[in-house]
Amino acid sequence: MKQIVKRAVCLVLAAVLLGCAWGCTPQSEDTGKDVDMSALLDAMVEADKTLPELTIVTSGGGGELAEKDFTYLSALDYKLVDEYFYACAKAGTAEEIAVVKLKDAGDAAAMMDSLHQHVEARQGTFREYDPAQVPLTENAVVTREGRYVALIVCEKNGLVQNVFRDYFKES
């Protein structure tokens, strides 16, 4: 009889521990509002009239090319990305605007860290080759809304950031 009671107590304790462990695991955040990435790109670029001509890369076609292009912007595992766009100055100056839509908002902090590393690398390059561009990179904005993370490097970064934020406001 004692054996049965001991086994029953052990099973109950194991179930309680399993329940506690499950309750402590991080739950993924709500994916939040979904926005049209193409319209967001157009609105963000249009917000700063001082932007030079831009080269635009998107994940639109998907596949290996989209993944390869993404590696220039970020070292984050591309499997975590739902879609993205990246616009940079054709002339090789510092201006760039990017938005990455992640599959899970829980990966946003890692994406933000990766974009900060991208900006630091660009600062190093500009210090060597075009020091006049360094102030733009020093004022870079990396921000997020839910599972969307934005990088904004331009003269009117505040205006562009406001457009980004406004896209996620409830109407």
Secondary structure, DSSP 8 states (H G I E B T S, - for coil): -HHHHHHHHHHHHHHHHHHHHHHHS-----------HHHHHHHHHHH-TT---EEEEESTT-HHHHHHHHHHH--S-GGGEEEEEEEEETTS-S-EEEEEEES-GGGHHHHHHHHHHHHHHHHHHHHHH-GGGHHHHHT-EEEEETTEEEEEESTTHHHHHHHHHHTTS--
